Amino acid sequence: MTSTPQFPPLFEGLGLTGAADPFAKAQLQATMGCDAGLVVYNIAADQLRAAIVFAPEVPLEQAMSVMICCGIGFQNALGALAPPEVGVHLDWTGGVYVNGASCGHMQVAASSSDPAQIPEWMVVGLQLPLLPIDPNTPGNAPNQTCLFEEGCVDIPPEDLLSAWVRHTLVWINRMEDAGTKPLNDEWRGLVRQLGENVSFSLGGNAYDGLFVGVDEWFGMLLRNDNTTALIPLSTLLQGDP
């Protein structure tokens, strides 16, 4: 077990304590001009929270694919450390699911919400429960789980965080070398509810329909009756840059 996370070259860690939010802190650091590769994290007894700062070189809608890299990177990381019976899947909206139950989420923010503009920075955050929300009343939320309840109690959260960053970097490099096709092939096997009816809300807007697939940049294709709507992945951006 490591006492502090170990990151690949060009990545630097910034540890927080208490109630400090790594996702908000990473955005603040990015607006102040920090280098890409900053990993802000807060590891508590009951949850792991972390965020990575990126510096995209392509327009926002294409740059959003880094969130997919982060999602696959997390699945690969937990899959390598967890018992073999633990299944990890991803929700298009950023949800993380372990053995079919909700187990944390990912979120994304950027310096610009203009799909055609290259953002100065992008931050992808991860929030993962390690212990039950209410250990005194198990079963109150059967659709929610935590790593402890899924047999992952022996995984040091520092090691999981380190592995997440390493596996994410692998997928970013692969995307830069071969485009989004390898990313798409891997992600299609992990995404939930593909080919099913979905219903969710984003930014005050409600969406529902048949989730038939994604476009090249992972925008959701949602079919209703005889029409198919495209919901860009940038719809998931948090806050007002």
Summary of the structure (lengths in Angstrom):
residues: 241
radius of gyration: 17.4
end to end distance: 38.2
largest distance: 55.3
contacts: 756
relative contact order: 0.18
helix: 28%
strand: 30%
